[in-house]
Amino acid sequence: MENQLGRDRLRLAVAQPRCRAYDIGANVAAHAALVEAAAARVVVFPELSLTGYELDAAPVDPADPRLAPLVEACAAAGSLALVGAPVAGDHIALVAVDGTGARVAYRKMWLGGYEPRRFLPGAEPVVLTVDGWRLGLAICKDTGVAEHAARTCALGVDVYLAAVLESAADVAVPDERALRTATTHGVHVAVASFAGPTGGGYRETAGRSAVWAPDGTVLARAGGDPGEYALAILT
């Protein structure tokens, strides 16, 4: 069904797969299962979701044949999946996967903690257009830098999509940042938040991935466990 802007409603999911450290094959399978379950046009996954938060993980090549099950799942569901991975050039990235294959979509601009020892910052904000919806991309610390949201939203976005990793102790942080971005810039915000243990000392992560309306209302919310997702239909 079309909305008043003449574009289809957008089925958008934020997903938090169970992740095994460094295990691309197992993690791809977990991502593919969530794409199938959500049956959404766009599915967003957390920061470094394909490898875990393992800062020494090898770069993921978008042409890696191990991604094939995820490409196939996206083809069957008609989905675009945005998955987290380290990529060549030493960047933390979002890789866009659909039924035609995979490509690097966005490189994290603001690095935190030990990340600068290995990675380089991305150069610029990125906006993807899907079915007439303009989607601005962000990864974790980006969301805490007001300049990132301002520069991205200035490109004319409808939705600010973020892949994040927060400790369970900081579970309120993604919510605070999402609410600020939504209400400041008048955009939907979707945050895919890592759930379960991972590297970097994160024995327990926040989960609770969610989607917000421009007025700050929570439209959909996952729980704190791996394997959950939240689905919202944007109009």
C-alpha positions in Angstrom: 0.0 0.0 0.0 1.3 3.5 -0.9 1.5 6.3 1.6 0.8 10.0 1.0 4.2 10.4 -0.6 3.4 7.9 -3.2 5.8 5.2 -2.0 5.2 1.8 -0.4 5.2 1.3 3.3 8.6 0.0 4.5 8.8 -3.2 6.5 11.9 -2.7 8.6 13.4 -5.1 11.1 16.3 -4.8 13.6 17.8 -8.2 14.4 20.2 -9.5 17.0 21.6 -12.9 15.9 23.5 -15.3 18.1 27.1 -14.8 17.2 30.1 -17.1 17.4 33.5 -15.5 17.5 35.2 -15.5 14.1 32.8 -18.2 12.7 31.6 -16.6 9.4 29.7 -19.8 8.4 27.7 -20.1 11.6 27.0 -16.4 11.8 25.8 -16.2 8.2 23.4 -19.1 9.0 22.1 -17.1 12.0 21.6 -14.0 9.9 19.9 -15.9 7.1 17.4 -17.4 9.6 16.5 -14.0 10.9 16.1 -12.6 7.4 13.7 -15.5 6.7 11.8 -15.0 10.0 11.4 -11.2 9.7 10.3 -11.2 6.0 11.1 -7.5 6.0 12.2 -5.3 3.1 15.2 -4.1 5.2 16.9 -6.0 8.0 19.6 -4.3 10.1 22.1 -6.2 12.1 24.5 -5.1 14.9 28.1 -3.9 14.7 30.5 -6.6 13.5 27.7 -9.1 13.6 29.4 -11.5 11.1 32.6 -11.9 13.2 31.7 -10.8 16.7 33.5 -7.8 18.3 36.9 -9.4 17.6 39.2 -6.6 16.6 41.7 -9.0 15.1 39.2 -10.7 12.9 40.2 -11.1 9.2 38.5 -8.7 6.8 35.3 -10.1 5.2 35.3 -10.0 1.4 31.8 -9.2 0.0 32.6 -11.8 -2.6 33.3 -14.5 0.0 31.3 -17.6 -1.0 30.4 -18.2 2.7 27.9 -15.3 2.3 25.9 -17.3 -0.3 23.3 -18.6 2.2 22.5 -15.0 3.2 22.3 -13.8 -0.4 19.9 -16.7 -1.1 17.8 -15.8 2.0 17.6 -12.2 0.9 16.6 -13.3 -2.6 13.8 -15.5 -1.3 12.5 -12.8 1.1 13.0 -9.8 -1.1 15.2 -8.3 1.6 18.2 -6.0 1.9 20.3 -7.0 4.9 22.8 -4.6 6.4 25.4 -6.7 8.3 28.4 -5.7 10.4 31.9 -6.8 9.4 35.5 -5.7 9.2 36.5 -5.0 5.6 39.6 -4.3 3.6 41.2 -1.0 4.1 40.9 -1.7 7.8 37.4 -0.3 8.3 34.4 -1.4 10.5 31.6 -1.5 8.0 28.1 -2.2 7.1 27.8 -4.6 4.2 24.7 -4.5 2.1 23.4 -7.9 1.1 20.5 -8.6 -1.3 19.6 -11.3 -3.8 22.2 -10.1 -6.2 25.2 -10.3 -3.9 27.0 -8.2 -1.3 28.9 -4.8 -1.3 30.4 -2.5 1.3 27.8 0.1 2.0 29.2 2.3 4.8 32.4 2.6 6.8 32.3 3.7 10.5 33.4 7.4 10.8 33.9 7.7 14.6 36.0 5.0 16.2 36.1 4.2 19.9 38.2 2.4 22.5 40.9 0.2 21.0 39.4 0.4 17.5 41.9 3.1 16.2 44.8 0.7 16.8 43.5 -1.5 13.9 40.9 0.5 12.0 40.7 3.7 10.0 37.7 6.0 10.1 35.3 6.2 7.1 35.4 9.4 5.1 31.7 10.4 4.7 28.1 9.8 5.6 26.1 7.4 3.4 22.5 7.3 2.4 20.9 4.3 0.6 17.6 4.6 -1.2 15.2 1.6 -1.0 11.8 1.8 -2.5 11.8 5.6 -2.3 12.9 5.6 1.3 16.2 7.3 2.1 18.2 5.4 4.7 21.1 7.0 6.6 23.7 4.6 8.0 25.6 4.7 11.3 27.7 2.3 13.4 27.9 2.5 17.2 30.0 5.5 18.3 28.7 7.4 15.3 25.3 7.6 17.1 26.8 9.5 20.0 28.4 12.2 17.9 25.9 14.9 17.1 27.8 15.9 14.0 27.2 12.5 12.5 23.5 12.6 12.8 23.4 16.2 11.6 25.6 15.5 8.5 23.7 12.4 7.6 20.2 13.8 8.1 21.2 16.9 6.1 21.4 14.6 3.1 17.6 14.2 3.4 17.0 10.9 5.2 13.7 9.3 6.2 15.3 6.7 8.5 18.6 6.8 10.5 19.8 3.1 10.7 22.4 2.2 13.3 24.3 -1.0 14.0 25.5 -0.9 17.6 27.2 -2.8 20.5 26.7 -1.8 24.1 27.3 -3.5 27.3 24.3 -4.6 29.4 25.2 -2.0 32.0 24.8 0.7 29.3 21.5 -0.6 28.0 20.0 2.9 28.2 22.6 4.5 26.0 21.2 3.5 22.5 17.7 4.6 23.6 18.9 8.0 24.7 20.8 8.5 21.4 18.0 7.3 19.3 15.4 9.5 21.0 17.7 12.5 20.5 18.2 11.8 16.8 14.6 11.1 16.1 13.2 14.2 17.8 16.0 16.6 16.8 15.9 15.7 13.1 12.4 14.5 12.7 13.3 11.0 11.3 12.6 7.4 12.1 15.5 5.7 13.9 16.3 2.0 13.9 18.9 0.5 16.1 20.2 -3.1 15.8 21.9 -3.9 19.1 24.2 -6.8 19.8 22.8 -9.5 22.2 24.8 -12.1 24.0 28.5 -12.3 24.8 31.3 -11.2 22.4 34.9 -10.2 22.3 36.4 -7.0 23.7 35.4 -7.9 27.2 31.7 -7.8 26.4 30.5 -10.8 28.5 26.9 -9.5 28.4 25.6 -7.0 25.9 22.4 -4.9 25.8 20.2 -6.3 23.1 16.8 -4.6 23.1 17.0 -3.6 19.4 14.2 -1.1 18.5 12.6 1.2 16.0 11.5 4.8 16.9 9.0 7.2 15.2 10.1 10.8 14.5 8.2 11.9 17.7 10.3 9.5 19.8 7.6 6.8 20.2 8.9 3.2 20.2 7.3 1.4 17.4 8.9 -2.0 18.0 11.3 -3.5 20.5 13.2 -6.8 20.9 14.1 -8.3 24.2 17.6 -8.9 25.5 18.4 -12.3 24.1 20.2 -13.5 21.0 18.0 -14.6 18.1 15.3 -12.0 18.6 14.2 -9.3 16.2 11.7 -6.4 16.1 9.6 -5.5 13.1 8.0 -2.1 12.3 6.0 -1.0 9.3 6.9 2.6 8.4 4.4 4.8 6.6 
